[in-house]
Amino acid sequence: KRKLDNRRKENNYFTETELWYLLYGLLCAANILRKADIKVGDIQPKNIFINPEGQIKVSNLCSWPS
């Protein structure tokens, strides 16, 4: 998270490769939630994190079973 915060402060842009990686990770997370029959109320950038291993994590979900 700190790396993303620093990037924002420095006004750096993501590379195309980084954007594709983020998009793919978010789509995988959304697919996992869908398969678990979990509806997400609101995914915002502040709820998306990258752990030290580079995995995309979605937290603080407003979710409920459908």
N, C-alpha and C positions, 0 to 999 in steps of 0.2 A: 504494500500500500504506500509506503514511504516513497518508493521509486515513482509511482504514479503522481503523488502529490508534488514531488520535485519537478516532474515533467510539466505539470500545469503551471507552477510558479515560473519556470524558465521559458514558458510559452513554446515548448518543443512540440512538434507534431509526431504522430505515429507513422511508422513506415507502412507501406502497403502490406508487407508480410505480417507485421504485428496486427494490423486491422483484420486480416483474414484469420489469423490465429484466434483473436478475440471473438470474432463472429462465429467461427466454428465451435469454440468452447461454449459460447452462450446457447447456440442451437443444440448442442449435445445436452447441456443442463436442462433446457426447456423440454427436450425429448424425454429425458429421465423423469422429470416431474410429471409430464403428460402420461407416461406409462404407469406411474404410481398413482394416477388419478388425482393429482394435486393441482388445483387451480391457483395461479399466482395472481394476487390482486394488483401488484405494482412492482415491476422491476425497474429500478432507476440506477444510473451510474454510481450513486453513493452506496448501493447495495451489492456492487460487484467488486470482488477482490481477486488478486492473483497471489497465491501462496508462494513461499520460497522455492517450491519445486516447479513453479510455472503453471500450476493447475488453476483453472477458473473456479471461483467459489461465489455462490449467490447466497446472501444472508439477509436477515431481517425481513423475511418474507411475510406478507399478509396472505396466508394460504389456508385452504380448507378443503376437505374432501368434497367431491362433487356429488 
